[in-house]
């Protein structure tokens, strides 16, 4: 207990309000900010009131504003790029963090047994996934866990299978471990993406040692069926390819869709040839807290990964994740329902306003809070390919051995930042080179208030009229 003579509770309340005023910024009154409560009058959690993140060093919002200013703009309508949510976190998380902050010593801490027990209970209750607590490893994030696994099982210079378009962060993991992407492009028909299993197996060679599965799939939003996962698992088992299953988006299931954990497949040999990575970070908006976990039913896999995994966790990160699993389920259920409504809202918006045919919307995503939109026609209308060529020449990125040149998708991103003051993610980063399913596409994050979402769609629609 502090020996200083002051009212800590009043101080914390005052400090919180001061920080909020700075985050809200000019043009928003303090009374309006103070009225932004965690729940609505009917007791439900409030996801519909926009929460201002500008001025908080947010990659999603402050980064978008910097990019828009670089294009000549002066404000941001919406940051819809990097995959985090704009909602206030679950009250159980805030309370647990505030309670821990009252203790003013921050020495070395242990990983409490209750943390792993909470992970086990959460997965059993929600997904009937049985996890032996002794098989759980802790990582600073899913990326460090994947990197440790690649170091343990994939020699430098060898290949890792990816189903593309796929989460762009995997390419950074491969670069860090000096391994090479081996890409199988998905098929697209009737607004839906699917795995080309024949192509997937055909591309596996003796230098291919692992497959990074994205389940649910980022950026397309596919929720893989048990049959899909079993086919992939059979191929990888037959060809001696280890499955690394990134299931960080698993809690976001659209109505009528169902998440199938890879570790629940009936063939235990397939399951024993895998390792799963998860975290509370996507589900509860805790990306900055740096806490994740992984497990495998195969003790040899776990032993090899643990040997090269170094988890530098923070006390607050572990407390945030633990309180999310122990007290945040009601909040998450409402959040998932709200985002499912956002998916429906986007689908309805595009039916009523087709953006002049310049931006096309696929079928509703089965999972995640991401939307993978086709901007091929927009790119053609604004001359994105020529813009990319001109930018490459200007930057000296032409000729053999030059850096990867700007892509047409990056030009579309720049154009939307300038014309709509909205930032989306360029599709080119979801493949290693053109031709792997991401050409002409952009990723849009819809985990925001519906008011912000409508403002962004209106801005995109207006921009298309100026193309």
C-alpha positions as CSV (number, residue, x, y, z in Angstrom):
1,X,0.0,0.0,0.0
2,X,1.3,3.4,-0.9
3,X,2.4,5.7,2.0
4,X,1.5,8.9,0.0
5,X,-1.4,10.8,1.5
6,X,-3.9,11.1,-1.4
7,X,-7.1,9.6,-2.6
8,X,-5.9,7.0,-5.2
9,X,-9.4,6.2,-6.5
10,X,-10.1,9.9,-7.2
11,X,-6.6,10.3,-8.8
12,X,-7.2,7.3,-11.1
13,X,-10.6,8.6,-12.1
14,X,-9.1,12.0,-12.8
15,X,-6.2,10.6,-14.8
16,X,-8.5,8.4,-16.8
17,X,-10.7,11.5,-17.7
18,X,-7.6,13.5,-18.7
19,X,-6.4,10.8,-21.0
20,X,-9.8,10.5,-22.5
21,X,-9.9,14.3,-23.3
22,X,-6.6,13.9,-25.1
23,X,-7.8,11.0,-27.1
24,X,-11.1,12.6,-28.1
25,X,-9.3,15.7,-29.3
26,X,-10.6,19.0,-30.6
27,X,-14.2,19.3,-31.5
28,X,-15.6,16.8,-29.0
29,X,-16.9,18.1,-25.7
30,X,-15.9,16.6,-22.3
31,X,-19.6,15.9,-21.5
32,X,-20.0,13.9,-24.7
33,X,-16.9,11.9,-23.9
34,X,-18.0,11.2,-20.4
35,X,-21.4,10.0,-21.7
36,X,-19.6,7.3,-23.6
37,X,-20.4,4.5,-21.2
38,X,-19.7,0.8,-21.4
39,X,-23.3,-0.2,-21.5
40,X,-26.6,0.9,-23.0
41,X,-29.7,1.7,-21.0
42,X,-31.0,-1.8,-21.5
43,X,-27.9,-3.3,-19.9
44,X,-26.3,-4.5,-23.1
45,X,-22.7,-3.6,-23.9
46,X,-22.3,-0.5,-26.1
47,X,-20.7,-1.2,-29.4
48,X,-22.6,1.4,-31.3
49,X,-21.0,4.6,-29.8
50,X,-17.9,5.5,-31.8
51,X,-14.8,5.5,-29.6
52,X,-12.1,7.9,-30.6
53,X,-8.7,6.3,-30.8
54,X,-6.8,9.1,-32.5
55,X,-3.9,10.4,-30.4
56,X,-3.3,7.1,-28.7
57,X,-0.5,5.9,-31.1
58,X,-3.0,3.5,-32.7
59,X,-1.5,1.8,-35.8
60,X,-5.0,1.5,-37.2
61,X,-6.1,5.1,-36.7
62,X,-3.0,7.3,-36.2
63,X,-1.2,5.3,-38.9
64,X,-4.2,5.9,-41.2
65,X,-4.2,9.6,-40.5
66,X,-0.5,9.9,-41.3
67,X,-1.0,8.0,-44.5
68,X,-3.9,10.2,-45.5
69,X,-2.0,13.4,-44.7
70,X,0.8,12.1,-46.9
71,X,-1.7,11.9,-49.7
72,X,-2.8,15.5,-49.1
73,X,-5.8,14.9,-46.8
74,X,-6.4,16.5,-43.4
75,X,-8.7,14.0,-41.6
76,X,-9.5,10.3,-41.4
77,X,-13.1,9.0,-41.9
78,X,-12.1,5.5,-40.9
79,X,-9.1,3.4,-40.3
80,X,-10.2,0.0,-41.7
81,X,-6.8,-1.7,-42.0
82,X,-4.9,-3.5,-39.3
83,X,-7.0,-6.2,-37.6
84,X,-8.0,-4.9,-34.2
85,X,-11.3,-3.7,-32.9
86,X,-12.5,-0.2,-32.1
87,X,-14.7,-1.2,-29.1
88,X,-14.1,-0.6,-25.4
89,X,-12.8,-3.8,-23.9
90,X,-14.9,-6.0,-21.7
91,X,-15.4,-4.4,-18.2
92,X,-14.1,-7.5,-16.6
93,X,-10.7,-6.8,-18.2
94,X,-10.6,-3.2,-17.2
95,X,-11.5,-4.1,-13.6
96,X,-8.8,-6.8,-13.3
97,X,-6.2,-4.4,-14.7
98,X,-7.2,-1.6,-12.3
99,X,-7.2,-3.9,-9.4
100,X,-3.7,-5.1,-10.2
101,X,-2.4,-1.6,-10.7
102,X,-3.3,-0.8,-7.1
103,X,-0.4,-3.0,-6.1
104,X,2.7,-0.9,-6.8
105,X,5.4,-3.4,-7.2
106,X,6.2,-4.8,-10.7
107,X,8.8,-7.5,-10.1
108,X,9.2,-10.8,-11.8
109,X,6.0,-12.8,-11.9
110,X,5.1,-16.4,-12.4
111,X,2.6,-17.8,-14.8
112,X,-0.3,-18.8,-12.5
113,X,-1.8,-22.2,-12.9
114,X,-5.2,-20.5,-13.1
115,X,-4.2,-19.0,-16.5
116,X,-3.8,-22.3,-18.2
117,X,-6.8,-23.7,-16.4
118,X,-8.9,-20.8,-17.7
119,X,-7.7,-21.5,-21.3
120,X,-8.6,-25.2,-20.9
121,X,-12.1,-24.5,-19.5
122,X,-12.8,-21.8,-22.2
123,X,-12.1,-24.2,-25.1
124,X,-14.0,-27.1,-23.6
125,X,-17.0,-25.0,-22.8
126,X,-17.3,-23.2,-26.1
127,X,-15.9,-25.7,-28.6
128,X,-15.8,-29.1,-26.9
129,X,-12.1,-29.0,-27.4
130,X,-10.3,-31.0,-24.7
131,X,-6.8,-29.7,-23.9
132,X,-4.4,-31.3,-21.5
133,X,-3.0,-28.5,-19.3
134,X,0.4,-30.1,-19.4
135,X,0.5,-29.7,-23.2
136,X,0.0,-25.9,-23.2
137,X,2.9,-23.6,-24.0
138,X,2.9,-19.8,-23.5
139,X,4.2,-17.3,-26.1
140,X,4.5,-13.6,-26.3
141,X,2.1,-13.7,-29.3
142,X,1.0,-16.1,-32.1
143,X,3.9,-14.9,-34.3
144,X,6.6,-15.8,-31.8
145,X,5.0,-19.2,-31.3
146,X,4.9,-19.8,-35.1
147,X,8.5,-18.6,-35.4
148,X,9.6,-20.9,-32.7
149,X,7.9,-23.9,-34.4
150,X,9.4,-23.0,-37.8
151,X,12.9,-22.8,-36.2
152,X,12.3,-26.2,-34.6
153,X,11.1,-28.1,-37.7
154,X,11.8,-26.1,-40.9
155,X,15.5,-25.7,-42.0
156,X,16.6,-22.4,-43.4
157,X,16.1,-22.3,-47.2
158,X,13.3,-24.9,-47.2
159,X,9.6,-24.3,-47.9
160,X,6.4,-23.7,-46.0
161,X,3.0,-24.3,-47.6
162,X,0.4,-21.4,-47.6
163,X,-3.1,-21.3,-49.1
164,X,-3.4,-17.9,-50.7
165,X,-4.5,-15.2,-50.4
166,X,-3.4,-15.5,-46.8
167,X,-2.6,-13.5,-43.8
168,X,0.3,-11.2,-44.6
169,X,2.0,-11.6,-41.3
170,X,3.0,-15.2,-42.2
171,X,5.4,-13.8,-44.8
172,X,7.2,-11.9,-42.1
173,X,7.5,-15.1,-40.0
174,X,9.0,-16.9,-43.0
175,X,11.4,-14.0,-43.7
176,X,12.5,-14.0,-40.1
177,X,13.2,-17.7,-40.2
178,X,14.8,-17.6,-43.7
179,X,12.2,-20.0,-45.1
180,X,10.4,-19.8,-48.4
181,X,6.6,-19.6,-49.1
182,X,5.2,-22.3,-51.2
183,X,1.8,-21.0,-52.3
184,X,-1.3,-22.8,-53.4
185,X,-3.9,-20.3,-54.8
186,X,-7.5,-20.8,-53.8
187,X,-10.3,-21.2,-56.3
188,X,-13.0,-18.5,-56.5
189,X,-16.5,-19.1,-57.8
190,X,-20.0,-17.7,-57.1
191,X,-18.6,-15.2,-54.6
192,X,-16.8,-17.9,-52.6
193,X,-13.2,-19.0,-52.1
194,X,-12.3,-22.7,-51.8
195,X,-9.1,-24.8,-51.5
196,X,-7.7,-26.4,-54.6
197,X,-6.6,-29.7,-53.0
198,X,-5.0,-31.1,-56.1
199,X,-2.9,-28.0,-56.5
200,X,-2.1,-28.0,-52.8
201,X,-0.7,-31.6,-52.9
202,X,1.0,-31.1,-56.2
203,X,3.1,-28.2,-54.9
204,X,4.5,-30.2,-51.9
205,X,8.0,-31.4,-52.6
206,X,10.8,-32.9,-50.5
207,X,11.8,-29.4,-49.4
208,X,8.4,-28.6,-48.0
209,X,8.3,-29.2,-44.2
210,X,5.3,-27.3,-42.8
211,X,1.9,-25.8,-43.7
212,X,0.6,-22.7,-41.9
213,X,-3.2,-23.1,-41.8
214,X,-5.3,-20.0,-41.1
215,X,-8.5,-21.3,-39.5
216,X,-10.7,-19.2,-39.8
217,X,-9.1,-17.8,-42.9
218,X,-7.7,-14.3,-43.0
219,X,-8.4,-12.4,-45.3
220,X,-11.3,-14.2,-47.0
221,X,-13.3,-15.1,-43.9
222,X,-13.6,-18.8,-44.8
223,X,-14.6,-21.0,-41.9
224,X,-13.1,-24.4,-42.9
225,X,-15.4,-27.4,-42.6
226,X,-14.4,-30.6,-40.9
227,X,-14.1,-32.2,-44.4
228,X,-11.8,-29.4,-45.6
229,X,-9.6,-29.8,-42.6
230,X,-9.5,-33.5,-42.8
231,X,-8.4,-33.4,-46.5
232,X,-5.7,-31.0,-45.7
233,X,-4.6,-33.1,-42.7
234,X,-4.5,-36.3,-44.7
235,X,-2.3,-34.7,-47.4
236,X,0.1,-33.2,-44.8
237,X,0.3,-36.5,-42.9
238,X,0.9,-38.5,-46.0
239,X,3.6,-36.1,-47.2
240,X,5.2,-35.6,-43.8
241,X,4.3,-31.9,-43.6
242,X,3.7,-30.4,-40.1
243,X,0.4,-28.4,-39.7
244,X,0.7,-25.1,-37.9
245,X,-2.9,-24.1,-37.2
246,X,-3.4,-20.4,-36.5
247,X,-6.9,-20.2,-34.9
248,X,-6.7,-16.7,-33.5
249,X,-9.9,-15.5,-35.1
250,X,-11.9,-18.6,-34.0
251,X,-14.4,-16.8,-31.8
252,X,-15.9,-14.8,-34.6
253,X,-18.5,-17.0,-36.3
254,X,-21.1,-15.6,-38.6
255,X,-24.7,-17.0,-38.2
256,X,-25.0,-20.4,-39.8
257,X,-21.2,-21.0,-39.7
258,X,-19.3,-23.2,-37.3
259,X,-15.6,-23.1,-36.3
260,X,-14.0,-26.5,-36.3
261,X,-10.8,-26.7,-34.2
262,X,-8.2,-28.7,-36.1
263,X,-7.4,-30.6,-32.9
264,X,-11.0,-32.0,-32.8
265,X,-10.6,-34.0,-36.1
266,X,-11.5,-37.7,-35.6
267,X,-8.2,-39.0,-37.1
268,X,-5.8,-38.7,-34.2
269,X,-2.8,-39.3,-36.4
270,X,-3.7,-36.1,-38.3
271,X,-4.1,-34.2,-35.0
272,X,-0.8,-35.5,-33.7
273,X,0.8,-34.0,-36.8
274,X,-0.2,-30.5,-35.8
275,X,0.2,-27.7,-33.3
276,X,-2.4,-25.0,-32.6
277,X,-1.9,-21.3,-31.8
278,X,-4.5,-19.1,-30.1
279,X,-4.8,-15.9,-28.0
280,X,-7.5,-13.7,-26.5
281,X,-6.0,-10.8,-28.5
282,X,-8.5,-10.7,-31.5
283,X,-11.5,-11.8,-29.5
284,X,-11.1,-9.2,-26.8
285,X,-9.1,-6.4,-28.5
286,X,-5.9,-7.2,-26.6
287,X,-3.3,-7.1,-29.4
288,X,-1.0,-4.7,-27.5
289,X,-1.0,-6.9,-24.3
290,X,1.3,-9.6,-25.9
291,X,0.1,-12.9,-24.5
292,X,-0.7,-16.0,-26.5
293,X,-0.6,-19.8,-26.1
294,X,-0.2,-23.0,-28.1
295,X,-0.6,-26.7,-27.7
296,X,-0.2,-30.0,-29.4
297,X,-1.3,-33.6,-28.6
298,X,2.2,-34.7,-29.7
299,X,4.7,-34.4,-26.8
300,X,7.6,-34.5,-29.2
301,X,6.4,-31.5,-31.1
302,X,5.8,-29.6,-27.8
303,X,9.2,-30.5,-26.5
304,X,11.0,-29.3,-29.7
305,X,9.0,-26.0,-29.8
306,X,9.5,-25.3,-26.1
307,X,13.2,-25.7,-26.5
308,X,13.4,-22.7,-28.8
309,X,10.4,-20.6,-27.5
310,X,11.2,-17.7,-25.3
311,X,8.0,-16.0,-23.8
312,X,8.7,-12.5,-22.5
313,X,5.2,-11.8,-21.1
314,X,4.0,-8.9,-19.1
315,X,2.0,-9.2,-15.9
316,X,-0.8,-7.0,-17.3
317,X,-1.0,-9.0,-20.5
318,X,-1.5,-12.2,-18.6
319,X,-4.1,-10.6,-16.3
320,X,-6.0,-9.2,-19.2
321,X,-6.2,-12.5,-21.0
322,X,-7.1,-14.4,-17.9
323,X,-9.9,-12.0,-17.0
324,X,-11.2,-12.1,-20.6
325,X,-11.7,-15.9,-20.4
326,X,-13.0,-15.8,-16.8
327,X,-15.4,-12.9,-17.0
328,X,-15.7,-11.6,-20.6
329,X,-17.9,-14.3,-22.2
330,X,-21.2,-12.3,-22.2
331,X,-19.3,-9.3,-23.7
332,X,-17.8,-11.4,-26.4
333,X,-21.1,-13.1,-27.3
334,X,-22.7,-9.6,-27.8
335,X,-19.6,-8.4,-29.7
336,X,-19.7,-11.4,-32.1
337,X,-23.4,-10.8,-32.7
338,X,-22.8,-7.1,-33.4
339,X,-20.0,-7.9,-35.9
340,X,-22.3,-10.4,-37.6
341,X,-24.7,-7.6,-37.9
342,X,-22.0,-5.5,-39.5
343,X,-21.4,-8.1,-42.1
344,X,-25.1,-8.1,-42.9
345,X,-25.0,-4.3,-43.0
346,X,-22.2,-4.3,-45.5
347,X,-23.9,-6.9,-47.7
348,X,-27.1,-4.8,-47.7
349,X,-25.2,-1.6,-48.4
350,X,-23.6,-3.1,-51.5
351,X,-26.9,-4.4,-52.7
352,X,-28.4,-0.9,-52.5
353,X,-25.3,0.9,-53.7
354,X,-22.9,-1.1,-55.9
355,X,-20.2,1.6,-55.9
356,X,-20.7,2.0,-59.6
357,X,-19.5,-1.6,-60.1
358,X,-16.0,-0.4,-59.1
359,X,-15.8,-2.2,-55.8
360,X,-17.4,-5.7,-55.6
361,X,-18.5,-7.5,-52.5
362,X,-18.1,-11.3,-52.2
363,X,-20.5,-13.6,-50.3
364,X,-20.8,-12.9,-46.6
365,X,-17.7,-13.9,-44.7
366,X,-18.3,-17.1,-42.6
367,X,-16.0,-15.8,-39.9
368,X,-13.6,-13.1,-38.7
369,X,-14.4,-9.4,-38.7
370,X,-12.8,-8.9,-42.1
371,X,-14.1,-8.4,-45.6
372,X,-12.1,-9.2,-48.8
373,X,-13.3,-6.8,-51.5
374,X,-12.6,-6.9,-55.2
375,X,-11.3,-3.5,-56.4
376,X,-10.1,-4.7,-59.8
377,X,-12.5,-2.4,-61.7
378,X,-11.6,0.6,-59.6
379,X,-7.9,-0.1,-60.3
380,X,-8.6,-0.2,-64.0
381,X,-10.6,3.0,-63.8
382,X,-7.9,5.0,-62.0
383,X,-5.0,3.4,-63.9
384,X,-3.5,1.7,-60.9
385,X,-1.0,-0.4,-62.9
386,X,0.4,2.6,-64.7
387,X,0.5,4.5,-61.4
388,X,2.5,1.6,-59.9
389,X,4.9,1.6,-62.8
390,X,5.4,5.3,-62.6
391,X,6.0,5.1,-58.8
392,X,8.5,2.3,-59.3
393,X,10.5,4.4,-61.8
394,X,10.4,7.4,-59.6
395,X,11.7,5.3,-56.6
396,X,14.3,3.6,-58.7
397,X,12.7,0.2,-58.1
398,X,13.0,-1.2,-61.6
399,X,15.5,-3.6,-63.1
400,X,17.0,-6.8,-61.9
401,X,17.8,-7.0,-58.2
402,X,15.7,-4.0,-57.4
403,X,13.4,-3.8,-54.3
404,X,9.9,-5.1,-54.7
405,X,8.2,-2.4,-56.7
406,X,4.9,-0.7,-55.6
407,X,1.8,-2.7,-56.5
408,X,-1.4,-1.6,-58.2
409,X,-3.1,-2.5,-55.0
410,X,-0.9,-0.1,-53.1
411,X,-1.9,2.6,-55.6
412,X,-5.6,1.8,-55.0
413,X,-4.9,2.1,-51.2
414,X,-3.2,5.5,-51.8
415,X,-6.1,6.7,-54.0
416,X,-8.7,5.7,-51.5
417,X,-6.8,7.5,-48.7
418,X,-6.6,10.6,-50.8
419,X,-10.1,10.6,-52.2
420,X,-12.2,8.9,-49.5
421,X,-10.0,9.5,-46.3
422,X,-10.5,5.8,-45.6
423,X,-7.6,3.3,-45.3
424,X,-7.9,-0.3,-46.4
425,X,-5.1,-2.9,-46.6
426,X,-3.6,-3.5,-50.0
427,X,-4.3,-7.0,-51.2
428,X,-0.8,-7.4,-52.6
429,X,0.6,-8.0,-49.1
430,X,-1.5,-11.2,-48.9
431,X,0.6,-13.0,-51.5
432,X,4.3,-13.2,-52.2
433,X,3.9,-12.1,-55.9
434,X,1.1,-11.3,-58.3
435,X,-1.0,-14.2,-59.4
436,X,-1.7,-15.9,-56.1
437,X,-5.3,-14.7,-55.6
438,X,-4.9,-11.2,-54.2
439,X,-4.6,-9.2,-57.4
440,X,-7.0,-6.2,-57.4
441,X,-8.3,-6.9,-53.9
442,X,-8.3,-5.0,-50.6
443,X,-8.9,-6.1,-47.0
444,X,-11.5,-4.1,-45.0
445,X,-11.8,-4.4,-41.2
446,X,-15.4,-3.9,-40.1
447,X,-14.9,-4.3,-36.3
448,X,-16.1,-0.8,-35.6
449,X,-19.3,1.0,-34.7
450,X,-22.0,0.8,-37.3
451,X,-22.0,4.6,-37.5
452,X,-18.3,4.6,-38.4
453,X,-18.9,1.7,-40.8
454,X,-21.7,3.6,-42.6
455,X,-19.5,6.8,-42.8
456,X,-16.7,4.7,-44.3
457,X,-19.0,3.1,-46.9
458,X,-20.5,6.4,-47.8
459,X,-17.0,7.9,-48.3
460,X,-16.0,5.0,-50.5
461,X,-19.1,5.3,-52.5
462,X,-18.6,9.1,-53.0
463,X,-14.9,8.4,-54.0
464,X,-16.0,5.9,-56.7
465,X,-18.2,8.6,-58.2
466,X,-15.0,10.7,-58.6
467,X,-13.0,7.9,-60.3
